[in-house]
Amino acid sequence: MKYDRIAYTSFMWKLGTTSFRTKEFNCKTERQLALLDDFWKLPDNADKGWEKKYMAKGQKDIYDIKVRYYDYLVDNGFMKGGEPWDRKYKTAREKTSGLYDMGLINENHRLTEAGKYLLDMSRTHSYGKMTDLGISYDSILYLGQLLKTSVRVGGNTVRPLIVVLHLLINLDYLSINEFRYLVPLCTDKLSTSNILELIRQLRNGKGDIDEAIKQVMLSKTNYRMGMERFVENEYSPELLLSVGMNRKSANYDKPYVSLYQDLHSVYMDKDYSKVESLLYDLKAFQSSIAIKWKKLIFKSCLTTNIKKLREEALNPLPDYVLKTDKAFRGFFFLTMHLFKAKATLEDYLDLNRRYLGLTNCFVFADEQVRLDIVPKQFFANAIDQLYRDAYTVCPRLEENCKLVDINPALVFDKNKIIAGVNRDLGTSISTINEAFDEVDKIRYQRLNKMIDSKFSDDVLQRLLDDFEERNDDEISLLVTDNADIPTIFEYIMGIVWYKVSGRKGKILHYLKLSLDANLLPVTHAAGGEADIVYEYQNCEFYPNHGLLLEATLADGTNQRRLEMEPVSRHLGRYLLRTKNKYSYCIFATSYLDINVINDFRGRKLLGYYDVSDCNNYVDSMKIIPLCTRDIKLILQYKLTYEDLYEFFDEAYKTEERQAKRWYEHYVSIETAYLNRQRSNSDALMAAEPMSI
């Protein structure tokens, strides 16, 4: 019997598309805006339309312009090419879909007012300035755009960010599984209310995430129709394929035919010769779905155990499932769609997290999602009125407007922020500056906790090995994939120096990097300053001074060309500005070029002049070159900054001018450490009384 295929309709919201699940998300967003802006300025493209209704006179179709944009991205190094023509235009559409969804480009793919503002911010490096919320200017732009962004789910409109804020204000936090599996199911006021109550029940030991997903699916007409059809009709492959509801084609559901038949044989007919067949059936599925079926069917996922134990390797199914064929078909239908749904929800977890992360308002840590301290107070005061807009389309999506223009409740009220901080933290502050001081204390607590769990000395040494060998994938895995490798190197050097300094000093301030709410680095398209300025107060081991820590992965000719002049210029300007002759610079890299060492050693005698006032100059500069091997030894020997200051001061003061000998005999951490060990040993021997 032939059956009409029941169509798939979405039951969840999602942000973006998995086709643009990209590393360096902020950077790639900004860079693509710049490329689009330049692309439309080319004479051959300027009047062309991206969609059919915008086609220019004489423009044959909309495919050519998309293919042309694809090639433009490849030519400018944005992505790798090599796709066939009929795939290029689809890829071009996918790469830009997130920009359109957020209102950064319009339907015709020209930059909107909001997109132009973000691009200008990127080009002028002005994204680092802080706003009242304690987040950067680019983050406040993303926050506004995502507050306005709406998604169509079935016949409903939902603004995902407002829904997430509503849940977080009511629940204080979301577990990562609640965020992964339940939050995207909130597509209207009723479903959000139900999910909110379900999460409360789950936390009290009641309810089940799988059952919640099934309930949501069965609230949709197509799933109810599919369930009824599959249960009430005699099984056939055509019947199963008609209710698979694959988004692309029923052909993608064909593996379920053999799976159903073998499951029926094993559990209903007790034909255990088909146990191994189940293993082969599951090979046809994507891994995220196959593993779910394996865990349901087998006690162990090890193939050797399953083949050896056969029926003894099987998990029992619930008794009601095995009573009738109808019950079995109902169980199979619900399980098939549950596992499909969970795989899709899992697939979009990372993307949803990336989009929310653009706002710098959310902390993802300890398997939980929370609002950062000040954003939490800000939205707590606004959520009642803001939530009224959660299921509407915002007409101002493409505008660069203030938060208060999105919703009048989004007003930054210092007194309410202060009161909220006092209530949450048990403090008694009275000014907004004190509130941010408390926020800083919490941030440093989080930073230290993260360092303890994520950046032990062993992990840092492993990362330094990776920088030497350019194991970029492992670096991204261990740190973050939202920053490029040079930015991560600078960040890791900051973490090392913070630990070496006894975790004293305001490293989050000293790092000249953009950090996300999880205190991990973010790369911007225009780059940023290349130095870390660490400030040390006067003590018995050293005077008051600043340390410029310059970190680079440039090597050979590139190192000489890119680093020799900027490093000395940064230090020279810093010395002229601060008038502190004790300040100096450390140049850290994975490879030290001998001529770079030679140049930096020579700066002891060369000095630096203010080009606008030749009477203002410094007559000497102290630049200490270190390679990653030195940094690893600092960690291995458990050296403190007090130790290092002494080493570097002695190296600077020596009369040795030959670069190679100077580095090897005085700067090298191994040599400096061994020299001190010998010195201490000689001092002990001299102090011991001679025996007669």
C-alpha positions as CSV (number, residue, x, y, z in Angstrom):
1,M,0.0,0.0,0.0
2,K,1.3,3.5,-0.9
3,Y,1.2,6.2,1.8
4,D,1.6,9.9,1.4
5,R,4.7,11.1,3.3
6,I,4.0,13.1,6.4
7,A,6.1,16.2,6.3
8,Y,8.6,17.3,8.9
9,T,7.9,20.5,10.8
10,S,10.3,21.8,13.4
11,F,9.4,21.7,17.1
12,M,12.5,23.6,18.4
13,W,14.2,26.9,17.9
14,K,17.9,27.2,17.0
15,L,20.3,30.0,16.3
16,G,22.3,30.0,13.1
17,T,23.0,27.0,11.0
18,T,25.4,24.1,11.6
19,S,26.9,24.8,8.2
20,F,28.5,27.9,9.8
21,R,29.7,26.2,13.0
22,T,33.0,28.0,12.7
23,K,36.1,28.6,14.8
24,E,36.9,32.2,15.8
25,F,33.2,33.1,15.6
26,N,33.5,36.8,16.4
27,C,36.4,37.2,14.0
28,K,34.7,35.4,11.2
29,T,31.5,37.3,11.6
30,E,33.4,40.7,11.5
31,R,35.6,39.5,8.6
32,Q,32.6,38.3,6.5
33,L,30.9,41.7,7.0
34,A,34.0,43.4,5.6
35,L,34.2,41.0,2.7
36,L,30.5,41.5,1.8
37,D,30.9,45.2,2.0
38,D,33.9,45.1,-0.4
39,F,32.2,42.5,-2.6
40,W,29.2,44.8,-3.3
41,K,31.6,47.7,-4.1
42,L,33.0,45.9,-7.1
43,P,31.5,47.4,-10.2
44,D,30.4,44.1,-11.6
45,N,28.5,43.3,-8.5
46,A,27.2,46.7,-7.3
47,D,23.7,46.5,-8.9
48,K,23.2,42.8,-8.7
49,G,20.5,41.2,-6.6
50,W,21.0,38.4,-4.1
51,E,17.3,37.3,-4.2
52,K,15.1,37.1,-7.3
53,K,13.0,40.2,-6.4
54,Y,16.1,42.3,-6.3
55,M,17.6,41.2,-9.6
56,A,19.0,43.9,-11.8
57,K,18.0,44.6,-15.3
58,G,19.8,42.0,-17.5
59,Q,20.7,39.8,-14.6
60,K,19.9,36.3,-15.7
61,D,19.5,34.5,-12.4
62,I,20.5,34.6,-8.7
63,Y,22.8,31.7,-8.8
64,D,25.7,33.4,-10.6
65,I,26.0,36.2,-7.9
66,K,26.1,33.6,-5.1
67,V,28.7,31.5,-6.9
68,R,30.7,34.7,-7.5
69,Y,30.5,35.5,-3.8
70,Y,31.6,31.9,-3.0
71,D,34.7,32.4,-5.2
72,Y,35.4,35.8,-3.6
73,L,35.4,34.2,-0.1
74,V,37.9,31.5,-1.4
75,D,40.1,34.1,-3.2
76,N,40.3,36.1,0.0
77,G,41.3,33.2,2.2
78,F,38.0,33.1,4.2
79,M,37.5,29.4,3.4
80,K,38.8,26.5,1.3
81,G,37.2,26.0,-2.1
82,G,36.9,23.1,-4.4
83,E,33.1,22.6,-4.4
84,P,31.2,21.9,-7.6
85,W,29.2,24.8,-9.1
86,D,25.8,23.5,-8.0
87,R,27.1,23.4,-4.4
88,K,28.8,26.8,-4.4
89,Y,25.6,28.9,-4.3
90,K,24.2,26.8,-1.5
91,T,27.4,27.3,0.5
92,A,27.4,31.0,-0.1
93,R,23.8,31.1,1.2
94,E,24.7,29.1,4.3
95,K,27.7,31.2,5.1
96,T,25.6,34.3,5.2
97,S,22.4,33.0,6.9
98,G,23.5,33.8,10.4
99,L,24.3,37.4,9.5
100,Y,20.8,37.8,8.0
101,D,19.1,36.1,11.0
102,M,20.8,38.6,13.3
103,G,19.9,41.6,11.2
104,L,23.5,42.4,10.2
105,I,22.7,42.1,6.5
106,N,19.3,42.6,4.8
107,E,17.5,40.2,2.5
108,N,19.5,41.5,-0.4
109,H,22.6,40.9,1.5
110,R,23.7,44.5,1.9
111,L,24.9,45.6,5.3
112,T,22.2,47.0,7.5
113,E,22.7,49.9,9.9
114,A,23.6,47.4,12.6
115,G,26.0,45.6,10.4
116,K,27.8,48.8,9.3
117,Y,28.1,49.8,13.0
118,L,29.8,46.5,13.9
119,L,32.1,46.7,10.8
120,D,33.1,50.2,11.7
121,M,33.8,49.1,15.3
122,S,36.0,46.3,14.0
123,R,37.9,48.6,11.7
124,T,38.5,51.2,14.4
125,H,39.4,48.7,17.2
126,S,36.7,50.4,19.3
127,Y,35.1,47.1,20.4
128,G,37.1,47.0,23.6
129,K,35.5,49.9,25.4
130,M,33.3,48.9,28.3
131,T,29.6,49.8,28.7
132,D,27.4,50.2,31.8
133,L,26.7,46.5,31.8
134,G,30.4,45.8,32.1
135,I,30.6,44.2,28.6
136,S,32.3,45.5,25.5
137,Y,30.7,47.6,22.8
138,D,30.6,44.8,20.3
139,S,29.0,42.6,22.9
140,I,26.3,45.2,23.6
141,L,25.6,45.3,19.8
142,Y,25.3,41.5,19.6
143,L,23.1,41.6,22.7
144,G,20.7,44.1,21.1
145,Q,20.6,42.2,17.8
146,L,19.9,38.9,19.6
147,L,17.2,40.5,21.8
148,K,15.5,41.5,18.5
149,T,16.1,38.2,16.6
150,S,13.1,35.9,16.2
151,V,12.7,32.4,14.8
152,R,9.7,30.8,13.1
153,V,8.9,27.3,14.6
154,G,5.9,25.7,13.0
155,G,3.3,28.4,13.1
156,N,4.9,30.2,16.1
157,T,7.3,33.1,16.4
158,V,9.8,33.1,19.3
159,R,12.7,35.3,20.3
160,P,15.2,32.7,21.8
161,L,17.3,35.1,23.8
162,I,14.3,36.5,25.7
163,V,13.1,33.0,26.4
164,V,16.5,32.0,27.8
165,L,16.6,35.2,30.0
166,H,13.1,34.4,31.3
167,L,14.1,30.9,32.3
168,L,17.3,32.0,33.9
169,I,15.7,34.8,36.0
170,N,13.1,32.3,37.2
171,L,15.4,29.4,37.8
172,D,18.8,31.1,38.6
173,Y,20.7,28.7,36.4
174,L,20.2,26.0,33.8
175,S,22.0,22.7,33.8
176,I,23.8,22.0,30.5
177,N,21.2,19.2,29.8
178,E,18.3,21.5,30.5
179,F,19.8,24.0,28.1
180,R,20.6,21.3,25.5
181,Y,17.4,19.3,25.5
182,L,14.6,21.4,27.0
183,V,15.1,25.2,26.4
184,P,14.9,25.0,22.6
185,L,11.5,23.3,23.0
186,C,10.1,26.6,24.4
187,T,8.4,27.9,21.2
188,D,5.3,29.6,22.7
189,K,4.0,30.8,26.0
190,L,2.4,27.5,26.9
191,S,5.4,25.3,26.1
192,T,7.7,27.7,28.0
193,S,5.5,27.5,31.0
194,N,5.4,23.7,30.8
195,I,9.1,23.4,30.4
196,L,9.7,25.8,33.3
197,E,7.5,23.6,35.6
198,L,9.1,20.4,34.3
199,I,12.6,21.7,35.1
200,R,11.5,22.4,38.7
201,Q,10.1,18.9,38.9
202,L,13.3,17.4,37.5
203,R,15.3,19.2,40.2
204,N,13.0,17.6,42.8
205,G,13.6,14.1,41.4
206,K,10.4,14.0,39.4
207,G,9.8,13.7,35.6
208,D,12.2,12.7,32.8
209,I,13.8,14.7,29.9
210,D,13.0,12.0,27.4
211,E,9.3,11.9,28.3
212,A,9.2,15.7,28.0
213,I,10.6,15.6,24.5
214,K,8.1,13.0,23.5
215,Q,5.2,15.1,25.0
216,V,6.4,18.1,23.0
217,M,6.6,16.0,19.8
218,L,3.1,14.5,20.3
219,S,1.7,18.0,20.8
220,K,2.4,18.6,17.1
221,T,-0.1,17.4,14.5
222,N,2.3,15.7,12.2
223,Y,3.8,13.5,15.0
224,R,0.3,12.5,16.3
225,M,-0.7,11.6,12.7
226,G,2.4,9.6,12.2
227,M,2.0,7.8,15.5
228,E,-1.6,6.9,14.8
229,R,-0.8,5.7,11.2
230,F,2.2,3.6,12.3
231,V,0.4,1.9,15.2
232,E,-3.0,1.3,13.5
233,N,-1.7,-0.1,10.2
234,E,0.0,-3.4,9.5
235,Y,3.8,-2.9,9.2
236,S,5.4,-2.5,5.9
237,P,8.6,-0.6,4.8
238,E,6.4,1.9,2.9
239,L,4.5,2.6,6.1
240,L,7.7,3.2,8.1
241,L,9.2,5.5,5.5
242,S,6.0,7.5,5.3
243,V,6.2,8.4,9.0
244,G,10.0,8.9,9.2
245,M,9.6,12.7,8.6
246,N,13.2,13.1,7.4
247,R,13.8,16.8,6.6
248,K,15.6,15.9,3.3
249,S,14.1,12.8,1.9
250,A,12.5,9.5,2.9
251,N,15.5,7.7,1.4
252,Y,17.6,8.9,4.4
253,D,15.2,6.8,6.7
254,K,15.8,3.5,4.8
255,P,18.2,2.2,7.5
256,Y,15.3,2.2,9.9
257,V,13.5,-0.5,7.8
258,S,16.1,-3.2,8.5
259,L,16.5,-2.0,12.1
260,Y,12.8,-2.3,12.8
261,Q,12.6,-5.8,11.1
262,D,15.6,-7.2,13.0
263,L,14.4,-5.7,16.3
264,H,11.0,-7.3,15.8
265,S,12.7,-10.6,15.0
266,V,14.8,-10.5,18.1
267,Y,12.3,-9.2,20.7
268,M,9.0,-10.3,19.4
269,D,9.9,-13.5,17.6
270,K,12.8,-14.4,19.9
271,D,15.0,-15.1,16.8
272,Y,18.4,-14.4,18.4
273,S,20.3,-15.2,15.3
274,K,19.5,-11.6,14.3
275,V,21.4,-10.1,17.2
276,E,24.5,-9.5,15.2
277,S,22.4,-8.1,12.3
278,L,21.4,-5.3,14.7
279,L,25.1,-4.3,14.9
280,Y,25.3,-4.1,11.1
281,D,22.0,-2.2,10.9
282,L,23.3,0.5,13.2
283,K,26.4,1.1,11.1
284,A,24.2,2.9,8.6
285,F,23.3,5.6,11.1
286,Q,25.2,8.7,12.2
287,S,27.1,8.0,15.3
288,S,25.0,10.3,17.6
289,I,21.9,8.2,16.8
290,A,23.6,4.8,16.6
291,I,25.0,5.1,20.1
292,K,21.6,5.8,21.5
293,W,20.1,2.7,19.9
294,K,23.1,0.6,21.1
295,K,22.6,1.7,24.7
296,L,18.9,0.9,24.5
297,I,19.4,-2.5,23.0
298,F,22.7,-3.8,24.5
299,K,24.1,-4.1,28.0
300,S,27.5,-3.3,26.6
301,C,28.5,-1.3,23.5
302,L,31.5,-3.4,22.8
303,T,31.0,-5.3,19.6
304,T,33.1,-8.3,20.8
305,N,30.9,-8.7,23.9
306,I,27.7,-8.5,21.8
307,K,28.9,-11.1,19.3
308,K,30.0,-13.4,22.1
309,L,27.0,-13.2,24.4
310,R,24.3,-12.8,21.7
311,E,20.9,-12.9,23.6
312,E,22.6,-12.4,26.9
313,A,24.0,-9.1,25.6
314,L,20.5,-7.7,25.2
315,N,18.8,-5.3,27.5
316,P,15.1,-6.1,28.2
317,L,12.5,-3.8,26.8
318,P,9.6,-2.7,29.0
319,D,6.9,-5.4,29.3
320,Y,4.1,-3.4,27.7
321,V,6.2,-3.0,24.5
322,L,6.2,-6.8,23.9
323,K,2.5,-7.5,24.5
324,T,1.3,-6.7,21.1
325,D,2.6,-5.6,17.7
326,K,0.8,-2.3,18.1
327,A,2.6,-1.6,21.3
328,F,5.9,-2.5,19.7
329,R,5.2,-0.2,16.7
330,G,4.3,2.6,19.0
331,F,7.5,2.1,21.0
332,F,9.6,2.0,17.9
333,F,8.0,5.2,16.5
334,L,8.5,7.2,19.6
335,T,12.0,5.9,20.2
336,M,13.0,6.6,16.5
337,H,11.8,10.2,16.8
338,L,13.1,10.8,20.3
339,F,16.6,9.8,19.2
340,K,16.4,11.9,16.1
341,A,15.2,14.9,18.2
342,K,18.0,14.4,20.8
343,A,20.6,14.2,18.1
344,T,19.4,17.4,16.5
345,L,19.3,19.2,19.9
346,E,22.8,18.0,20.7
347,D,23.9,19.2,17.3
348,Y,22.7,22.7,17.9
349,L,24.0,23.0,21.5
350,D,27.4,24.3,20.4
351,L,25.9,26.8,18.0
352,N,23.3,28.1,20.4
353,R,26.0,28.5,23.0
354,R,28.2,30.4,20.5
355,Y,25.5,32.9,19.7
356,L,24.6,33.5,23.3
357,G,28.4,33.8,24.0
358,L,28.6,36.8,21.6
359,T,26.8,38.9,24.2
360,N,29.3,38.2,27.0
361,C,26.4,38.0,29.4
362,F,26.4,34.3,30.0
363,V,28.8,32.1,31.9
364,F,29.1,28.5,30.8
365,A,30.9,26.6,33.6
366,D,30.5,23.6,35.9
367,E,28.0,22.1,33.5
368,Q,25.7,25.0,34.1
369,V,24.5,28.2,32.3
370,R,24.2,31.4,34.3
371,L,23.9,35.1,33.7
372,D,27.0,37.1,34.8
373,I,26.4,39.2,37.9
374,V,25.5,42.6,36.5
375,P,23.6,41.4,33.4
376,K,21.6,39.2,35.8
377,Q,20.5,42.2,37.9
378,F,19.8,44.2,34.7
379,F,17.5,41.6,33.2
380,A,15.9,40.7,36.5
381,N,14.5,44.2,36.7
382,A,13.3,44.2,33.1
383,I,12.1,40.6,32.4
384,D,8.4,41.0,33.3
385,Q,7.9,43.6,30.6
386,L,10.6,42.2,28.2
387,Y,8.9,38.7,28.2
388,R,5.8,40.2,26.7
389,D,7.8,40.6,23.5
390,A,9.1,37.0,23.5
391,Y,6.7,35.7,20.9
392,T,6.6,38.7,18.6
393,V,8.6,39.9,15.6
394,C,10.7,43.0,16.3
395,P,10.4,45.6,13.5
396,R,13.8,47.2,14.4
397,L,16.0,44.2,13.7
398,E,18.2,45.9,11.1
399,E,18.5,49.2,13.1
400,N,21.4,50.1,15.3
401,C,19.3,51.1,18.3
402,K,19.8,51.4,22.0
403,L,18.5,48.7,24.3
404,V,15.8,51.0,25.7
405,D,14.5,51.4,22.1
406,I,14.1,47.6,21.9
407,N,12.1,47.6,25.1
408,P,11.5,50.5,27.5
409,A,12.2,48.3,30.5
410,L,15.9,47.9,29.4
411,V,17.1,50.9,31.4
412,F,20.3,50.7,33.3
413,D,19.3,51.7,36.8
414,K,22.4,51.9,39.1
415,N,20.4,51.8,42.3
416,K,18.6,48.6,41.2
417,I,21.8,47.0,40.1
418,I,23.5,47.8,43.5
419,A,20.4,46.5,45.4
420,G,20.5,43.3,43.4
421,V,24.2,42.7,43.9
422,N,23.8,43.3,47.7
423,R,20.9,40.8,47.7
424,D,22.7,38.1,45.7
425,L,26.2,38.5,47.3
426,G,25.3,39.5,50.8
427,T,27.3,42.8,50.5
428,S,26.5,46.3,51.6
429,I,27.9,48.4,48.8
430,S,26.5,51.8,47.9
431,T,28.0,52.8,44.6
432,I,28.2,51.2,41.1
433,N,32.0,51.2,41.2
434,E,31.8,49.1,44.4
435,A,29.4,46.8,42.5
436,F,32.0,46.3,39.8
437,D,34.7,45.8,42.4
438,E,32.6,42.9,43.8
439,V,32.1,41.6,40.2
440,D,35.9,41.7,39.8
441,K,36.3,39.6,43.0
442,I,34.0,37.0,41.6
443,R,35.7,37.0,38.2
444,Y,39.1,36.4,39.9
445,Q,37.6,33.6,41.9
446,R,36.3,32.1,38.7
447,L,39.7,32.7,37.0
448,N,41.6,30.9,39.7
449,K,39.2,28.0,39.7
450,M,39.5,27.7,36.0
451,I,43.3,27.8,36.1
452,D,43.3,25.0,38.8
453,S,41.0,22.8,36.7
454,K,42.1,23.8,33.1
455,F,45.7,25.1,33.2
456,S,47.8,23.1,35.6
457,D,51.6,23.4,35.1
458,D,51.5,20.1,33.2
459,V,48.9,21.3,30.8
460,L,50.7,24.6,30.3
461,Q,53.9,22.7,29.4
462,R,52.0,20.5,27.1
463,L,50.5,23.6,25.4
464,L,54.0,25.1,25.1
465,D,55.1,21.9,23.3
466,D,52.0,22.3,21.0
467,F,53.0,25.9,20.2
468,E,56.5,24.8,19.2
469,E,55.1,22.0,17.0
470,R,52.0,24.0,15.9
471,N,49.6,21.3,17.0
472,D,46.8,23.9,16.4
473,D,43.9,21.5,16.8
474,E,45.0,20.4,20.2
475,I,45.6,24.0,21.3
476,S,42.1,24.9,20.3
477,L,40.8,21.8,22.1
478,L,42.6,22.6,25.3
479,V,41.9,26.3,25.4
480,T,39.2,27.6,23.0
481,D,38.3,27.6,19.3
482,N,37.0,31.2,19.4
483,A,40.5,32.7,19.1
484,D,43.4,32.2,16.7
485,I,46.6,30.5,17.8
486,P,48.7,33.6,18.2
487,T,46.0,35.2,20.4
488,I,45.9,32.0,22.5
489,F,49.7,32.0,22.8
490,E,49.5,35.5,24.2
491,Y,46.8,34.5,26.6
492,I,48.7,31.4,27.8
493,M,51.8,33.6,28.4
494,G,49.6,35.8,30.6
495,I,48.3,32.8,32.5
496,V,51.9,31.5,33.0
497,W,53.0,34.9,34.3
498,Y,50.0,35.2,36.6
499,K,51.0,31.9,38.2
500,V,54.7,32.8,38.3
501,S,53.7,36.1,40.1
502,G,51.9,34.1,42.8
503,R,48.5,35.0,41.3
504,K,49.0,38.6,42.3
505,G,48.1,41.5,40.1
506,K,45.2,42.3,37.9
507,I,45.9,40.0,35.0
508,L,42.5,40.4,33.5
509,H,43.3,44.1,33.2
510,Y,46.9,43.6,32.1
511,L,45.9,41.3,29.2
512,K,45.4,43.5,26.2
513,L,42.9,40.9,24.8
514,S,39.1,40.6,24.5
515,L,37.9,37.9,26.8
516,D,34.5,36.2,26.8
517,A,32.3,35.8,29.9
518,N,34.1,32.5,30.6
519,L,37.4,34.5,30.7
520,L,38.8,32.8,27.6
521,P,40.3,34.8,24.7
522,V,38.4,36.1,21.6
523,T,40.0,37.1,18.4
524,H,38.7,40.1,16.4
525,A,39.1,40.6,12.7
526,A,41.2,43.7,13.1
527,G,43.5,42.2,15.8
528,G,44.6,44.1,18.9
529,E,47.5,45.2,20.9
530,A,50.3,42.6,21.1
531,D,51.5,43.2,24.6
532,I,50.7,42.4,28.2
533,V,51.6,45.1,30.7
534,Y,52.2,43.6,34.2
535,E,52.5,46.1,37.1
536,Y,54.6,45.2,40.1
537,Q,54.7,47.2,43.4
538,N,57.9,47.9,45.3
539,C,59.0,45.1,47.7
540,E,62.2,43.7,49.2
541,F,63.0,41.8,45.9
542,Y,62.5,44.6,43.3
543,P,61.4,48.2,42.9
544,N,58.1,49.5,41.6
545,H,58.1,48.7,37.8
546,G,56.1,47.6,34.8
547,L,56.8,44.5,32.7
548,L,55.8,44.5,29.1
549,L,55.4,40.9,28.0
550,E,55.5,40.6,24.2
551,A,54.4,37.2,22.9
552,T,54.7,36.1,19.3
553,L,54.8,32.9,17.2
554,A,56.5,34.7,14.2
555,D,59.8,33.1,13.3
556,G,62.9,33.7,11.1
557,T,62.6,36.6,8.7
558,N,59.0,37.3,9.9
559,Q,60.2,37.7,13.5
560,R,62.9,40.2,12.5
561,R,60.5,42.1,10.3
562,L,57.5,42.1,12.5
563,E,58.9,42.2,16.0
564,M,62.2,44.0,16.3
565,E,61.0,47.5,15.8
566,P,57.5,47.2,17.5
567,V,58.9,45.6,20.7
568,S,61.5,48.3,21.2
569,R,59.0,51.0,20.3
570,H,56.4,49.7,22.8
571,L,59.0,49.6,25.6
572,G,60.4,53.0,24.6
573,R,57.1,54.7,24.6
574,Y,56.1,53.1,27.9
575,L,59.4,54.3,29.5
576,L,58.9,57.8,28.2
577,R,55.3,57.9,29.4
578,T,55.9,56.4,32.9
579,K,59.4,57.8,33.6
580,N,60.1,54.6,35.4
581,K,63.7,53.4,34.5
582,Y,63.1,50.1,36.2
583,S,60.5,48.9,33.7
584,Y,61.5,46.4,31.1
585,C,60.3,44.0,28.5
586,I,60.3,40.2,28.0
587,F,60.0,38.9,24.5
588,A,58.5,35.4,24.4
589,T,58.4,33.2,21.4
590,S,58.5,29.6,20.2
591,Y,61.7,30.3,18.2
592,L,64.4,32.9,18.9
593,D,66.2,34.4,15.8
594,I,69.8,35.2,16.6
595,N,69.6,38.7,15.0
596,V,66.5,39.5,17.2
597,I,68.5,38.5,20.3
598,N,71.4,40.7,19.0
599,D,69.1,43.7,18.4
600,F,67.5,43.4,21.8
601,R,70.8,43.1,23.6
602,G,72.0,46.2,21.7
603,R,69.1,48.2,23.1
604,K,71.0,48.4,26.4
605,L,73.2,51.0,24.7
606,L,70.9,52.5,22.0
607,G,68.0,54.1,24.1
608,Y,64.9,55.6,22.7
609,Y,63.8,59.2,21.8
610,D,60.5,61.0,21.8
611,V,60.1,62.0,18.1
612,S,58.2,65.1,19.1
613,D,60.7,66.3,21.7
614,C,64.3,65.2,21.3
615,N,65.1,66.3,24.8
616,N,62.8,63.6,26.1
617,Y,64.6,60.2,25.8
618,V,65.7,57.1,27.7
619,D,69.3,56.1,27.4
620,S,68.9,52.4,27.9
621,M,66.3,49.7,27.4
622,K,66.2,46.2,29.0
623,I,64.6,43.6,26.7
624,I,65.0,39.9,27.7
625,P,64.4,37.3,25.0
626,L,62.9,34.0,26.0
627,C,61.8,30.9,24.0
628,T,59.1,28.4,25.0
629,R,61.8,26.0,26.3
630,D,62.7,28.7,28.9
631,I,59.0,29.1,29.8
632,K,58.7,25.4,30.3
633,L,61.7,25.3,32.6
634,I,60.3,28.2,34.6
635,L,57.3,26.0,35.3
636,Q,59.3,22.9,35.8
637,Y,61.7,24.5,38.3
638,K,58.7,26.2,40.1
639,L,60.5,29.6,39.7
640,T,58.8,32.7,41.1
641,Y,58.9,36.2,39.7
642,E,61.3,37.2,42.5
643,D,63.7,34.5,41.1
644,L,63.2,35.7,37.5
645,Y,63.7,39.4,38.3
646,E,67.0,38.5,39.9
647,F,68.1,36.4,36.8
648,F,67.1,39.0,34.3
649,D,68.6,41.9,36.2
650,E,72.0,40.1,36.3
651,A,71.7,39.2,32.6
652,Y,71.0,42.8,31.8
653,K,73.9,44.2,33.9
654,T,76.6,41.9,32.5
655,E,79.1,43.4,30.1
656,E,78.8,40.5,27.7
657,R,77.8,42.0,24.3
658,Q,78.0,39.0,21.9
659,A,74.4,38.0,21.5
660,K,74.8,34.2,21.4
661,R,77.0,34.0,24.4
662,W,74.8,36.5,26.3
663,Y,71.7,34.5,25.8
664,E,73.3,31.1,26.4
665,H,75.4,32.1,29.5
666,Y,73.2,34.6,31.2
667,V,69.6,34.7,29.9
668,S,68.8,31.0,29.3
669,I,66.7,29.8,32.3
670,E,68.5,26.5,32.4
671,T,71.9,28.3,32.7
672,A,70.6,30.9,35.2
673,Y,69.0,28.2,37.4
674,L,72.1,26.0,37.4
675,N,74.4,29.0,38.1
676,R,72.3,29.8,41.1
677,Q,72.2,26.2,42.3
678,R,76.1,26.1,42.1
679,S,76.3,29.5,43.9
680,N,74.0,28.2,46.7
681,S,76.0,25.0,46.9
682,D,79.3,27.0,47.1
683,A,77.9,29.2,49.8
684,L,76.8,26.2,51.9
685,M,80.2,24.6,51.5
686,A,81.9,27.8,52.6
687,A,79.7,28.0,55.6
688,E,80.5,24.5,56.8
689,P,83.3,24.2,59.4
690,M,86.4,22.4,58.1
691,S,87.0,19.0,59.7
692,I,90.5,18.2,60.9
